[in-house]
Amino acid sequence: MKTLLILLFSIIPIFLVRAQENHSCCEEDAVTRFANFGKDLSFVAAHNEPGDFKLTNSHGAMITFNTPDGKTGGGYEVKAANPTNKYLFIFHEWYGLNDYIKQECDTWSAELGVNVIGIDLYDGKVATNNAEASQYVQSVETERGLNIIAGARDYAPKDAIFASLGWCFGGGWSCQAAILLGDRCKACVIYYGMPEDNKDKLAKLTAPVYGIFASRDAKINPDVVKKFEDNMKELGKTVTTKIYEGDHGFANPSNPKHDVAATADAKALVTSFLNENFK
């Protein structure tokens, strides 16, 4: 019996260490890590609720497409004024595909002369307050999100080429989309979203990346940005980042900490980047 007890006490710590290692591994996943921010009251409080903004004179329409997991996905499509095989995938913030994001889709389509699909990662749910947003952001399963992106990819013509852009929650998913789309993705824009830090995944990324970040962002902070830059450069990938003196969500007009000048500067840089690479 004494020998058995000694054996058990020697094995238990090993199991505990392994459990902790497995837990840490899961926590390090970029998508999961951001989703867990929904539990952080300080992060939740940093988001101003969207209010009752309603889009008028919409240039797009809601669409439905099949997804590889046997379900359907949805999005907001804006077709270019002139036919083109270019598709910009836009990824919403943590409130969902609301009228603010649809307005961005309209604006970017006109700005770049491309088709735009605002990808709905919440499967039809739109948050009207932070409590709902916190719940929805934690409910998105990585596999389901990737299936929705793949469905949007397959909805586009066979010869389509892509670029991706997103803010906050959607900024991280813009990075995931660029990885999934492979060499069909020509440019990726991340606005203060969690970048991928798994080098095996980043190795599949062929698109150049432009990252817009904030110096006072408590979660996607300069250290996170530096690690992403280092990983990308180590892999021989093209990455450009700019960190503005500001707070998370500074480019959102509904945010009390919205920085008009920084937003305009970032918009000009991103527009130039997309025009240069989205060919």
Steps between C-alpha positions, in 0.01 A plus 500: 500500500783740589666432166170566319453834678851609414438408137172695491651812655785487249262471203240760602735802459582382146131492408451845654790647304372348178151631567642845557704474180192398302302783653773749411508367146130565457527843659775591253272446199440847355127458444439345842714758673297787358171324574607476864529879513121495513535388863722797586289783643762765422512392135121496479482847653741633236229456235233762457163347416399562137170679557218500248683609183309400186658484156315692229552477125661159532697385196505133593278207588509207740605170345498135603751238387578136570781415739722187495354376831160441339345822632454846352676827571406857442644836415438845356609529138574820314571457132754722329371768265699335221537120471816366666629176648632680810327425831575670828388302804413730790479363854281664760589614849361318799151650462442304180403586145306813589424811296833660589683211335265498203577868452872416502434238234326761284785746552784260424330367188470851361850594617676204339263412217469139619232260615467484877351233723452580866537155656252415776686290757209515746257308277236771498540630854572872549586636844336820619693521826824381659339213689379347173828572324695331777278193466515487121876545472553203732255284308683506167669166439819519296400217268161659431660837428740344251211316334311828457804660338545198273133525401542866407811410300309235308208739446732730306593415139768238439742764376444735795792647688461627853611743766391508864440779749357504850488686830534372857349147503487524121863607479608163631265326260640703211832333576336155518325562167826595330655175621203294379485672159866428428645647183158623388521765772703799387484724807401481866414789731474463878356784706592434867408133473683201646755382243587134462813397689516134393789483256368188329183690414683819407718297262187452286444875475611642165330841504682809624353628826438856619425531871351804670533496878466723807769576758256492793324179396513287814459168316638531145789704636837596346660182636243289313566703186877459535470123534282487188752709305788280615316180405408635157852620426649172619276322250592739221150652487416859413358702788459870571361634826421841640423565863302816570495681832151400598262244639346181372227582250632849425384477136137439597295823472261376770786463749538790749876459453470523122803678354395681183850588383645153564201338331545712188874433490449125540228500233736666253777249573267201473343627178843543343604152619191335357523685168865398469457133584145411407573433133 
